[in-house]
Amino acid sequence: MQTKIIQGHELTEAQIDFMNNQRLTEYGENTKDFKKNERESVFFFLVEADSTKAFGLLKPVGITYADKSYRVLGIANIIAVEKGKGYGKVLMQVIKNYLTSQNMSGIGFCDATVCEFYAKCGYQIIDGLSTRFQYIHGQREKLDAERGVIYFDGGDALISKLLENDDLISTDVPLW
Ligand SMILES: CC(C)(COP(=O)(O)OP(=O)(O)OC[C@H]1O[C@@H](n2cnc3c(N)ncnc32)[C@H](O)[C@@H]1OP(=O)(O)O)[C@@H](O)C(=O)NCCC(=O)NCCS
């Protein structure tokens, strides 16, 4: 098994098409524009015998909270093409290694039904955090319903700061 780590602005058309198609198959729609909105993101492809088995991304996000600014990597676009064969878990281990190498924390949002998967991959599930995130750009984007927040501490212990009080957490990009 091989891992390819690729900067968003270096993705090939074929890689973008592949992810678009997988998202359509998975969700019936694709809300991501990889070409336009993910140029700064880092993509992870797990490849075996020339075929991609799982992929995901980390997106640089600036957050402001209690008058302080922090950098975090947003975990998103996690899909195992073939499910139940351990590919998702290997991918999440590769992403943990990357976060540790960058000394940065990873944060993502997920449906309650998938939280267990991330927990099995060694990520923390943080309750009550998702509705504290907001993105203001003309109008305010906020998650209406509570979602699971998955977290991995890559060394900066960001979560202990975010849990100091219940203030809103502003992001400089739309919620990923
Ligand atoms: C979620 C997903 C990435 C998991 O990938 P996968 O390759 O099927 O998972 P793995 O085979 O590596 O499973 C790892 C462990 O998690 C468990 N697991 C996998 N999917 C799970 C789920 N949906 N709920 C609970 N546990 C799950 C497995 O049983 C396994 O447990 P074990 O380590 O005790 O054996 C995959 O199902 C997927 O692509 N789903 C659709 C897209 C999606 O929902 N992505 C997440 C967006 S937040």
PDBQT file of the ligand as one rigid body, heavy atoms in Angstrom, charges set to zero:
ROOT
HETATM    1  C1  LIG A 201     -16.490   5.907   7.207  1.00  0.00    +0.000 C 
HETATM    2  C2  LIG A 201     -15.546   5.185   6.262  1.00  0.00    +0.000 C 
HETATM    3  C3  LIG A 201     -14.486   6.171   5.770  1.00  0.00    +0.000 C 
HETATM    4  C4  LIG A 201     -14.879   4.031   7.013  1.00  0.00    +0.000 C 
HETATM    5  O1  LIG A 201     -13.890   3.431   6.180  1.00  0.00    +0.000 OA
HETATM    6  P1  LIG A 201     -13.676   1.849   6.138  1.00  0.00    +0.000 P 
HETATM    7  O2  LIG A 201     -12.475   1.568   5.306  1.00  0.00    +0.000 OA
HETATM    8  O3  LIG A 201     -14.940   1.204   5.738  1.00  0.00    +0.000 OA
HETATM    9  O4  LIG A 201     -13.387   1.525   7.657  1.00  0.00    +0.000 OA
HETATM   10  P2  LIG A 201     -12.353   0.421   8.219  1.00  0.00    +0.000 P 
HETATM   11  O5  LIG A 201     -12.574  -0.857   7.492  1.00  0.00    +0.000 OA
HETATM   12  O6  LIG A 201     -10.973   0.968   8.173  1.00  0.00    +0.000 OA
HETATM   13  O7  LIG A 201     -12.832   0.265   9.722  1.00  0.00    +0.000 OA
HETATM   14  C5  LIG A 201     -12.042   0.619  10.847  1.00  0.00    +0.000 C 
HETATM   15  C6  LIG A 201     -12.847   0.316  12.093  1.00  0.00    +0.000 C 
HETATM   16  O8  LIG A 201     -13.985   1.194  12.165  1.00  0.00    +0.000 OA
HETATM   17  C7  LIG A 201     -15.191   0.451  12.183  1.00  0.00    +0.000 C 
HETATM   18  N1  LIG A 201     -16.153   1.183  11.349  1.00  0.00    +0.000 N 
HETATM   19  C8  LIG A 201     -16.071   1.430  10.038  1.00  0.00    +0.000 A 
HETATM   20  N2  LIG A 201     -17.124   2.166   9.618  1.00  0.00    +0.000 NA
HETATM   21  C9  LIG A 201     -17.879   2.379  10.712  1.00  0.00    +0.000 A 
HETATM   22  C10 LIG A 201     -19.094   3.083  10.928  1.00  0.00    +0.000 A 
HETATM   23  N3  LIG A 201     -19.758   3.707   9.927  1.00  0.00    +0.000 N 
HETATM   24  N4  LIG A 201     -19.609   3.091  12.182  1.00  0.00    +0.000 NA
HETATM   25  C11 LIG A 201     -18.950   2.490  13.199  1.00  0.00    +0.000 A 
HETATM   26  N5  LIG A 201     -17.773   1.805  13.048  1.00  0.00    +0.000 NA
HETATM   27  C12 LIG A 201     -17.266   1.755  11.817  1.00  0.00    +0.000 A 
HETATM   28  C13 LIG A 201     -14.837  -0.907  11.618  1.00  0.00    +0.000 C 
HETATM   29  O9  LIG A 201     -15.722  -1.886  12.104  1.00  0.00    +0.000 OA
HETATM   30  C14 LIG A 201     -13.416  -1.097  12.099  1.00  0.00    +0.000 C 
HETATM   31  O10 LIG A 201     -13.431  -1.536  13.447  1.00  0.00    +0.000 OA
HETATM   32  P3  LIG A 201     -12.230  -2.448  14.044  1.00  0.00    +0.000 P 
HETATM   33  O11 LIG A 201     -10.967  -1.611  13.959  1.00  0.00    +0.000 OA
HETATM   34  O12 LIG A 201     -12.675  -2.716  15.444  1.00  0.00    +0.000 OA
HETATM   35  O13 LIG A 201     -12.165  -3.652  13.171  1.00  0.00    +0.000 OA
HETATM   36  C15 LIG A 201     -16.301   4.586   5.045  1.00  0.00    +0.000 C 
HETATM   37  O14 LIG A 201     -17.358   3.801   5.517  1.00  0.00    +0.000 OA
HETATM   38  C16 LIG A 201     -16.882   5.614   4.088  1.00  0.00    +0.000 C 
HETATM   39  O15 LIG A 201     -16.242   5.987   3.102  1.00  0.00    +0.000 OA
HETATM   40  N6  LIG A 201     -18.134   6.071   4.348  1.00  0.00    +0.000 N 
HETATM   41  C17 LIG A 201     -18.834   7.019   3.474  1.00  0.00    +0.000 C 
HETATM   42  C18 LIG A 201     -18.269   8.404   3.555  1.00  0.00    +0.000 C 
HETATM   43  C19 LIG A 201     -18.280   8.947   4.964  1.00  0.00    +0.000 C 
HETATM   44  O16 LIG A 201     -19.262   8.859   5.682  1.00  0.00    +0.000 OA
HETATM   45  N7  LIG A 201     -17.141   9.545   5.353  1.00  0.00    +0.000 N 
HETATM   46  C20 LIG A 201     -16.984  10.160   6.645  1.00  0.00    +0.000 C 
HETATM   47  C21 LIG A 201     -17.425  11.568   6.569  1.00  0.00    +0.000 C 
HETATM   48  S1  LIG A 201     -17.317  12.382   8.158  1.00  0.00    +0.000 SA
ENDROOT
TORSDOF 0
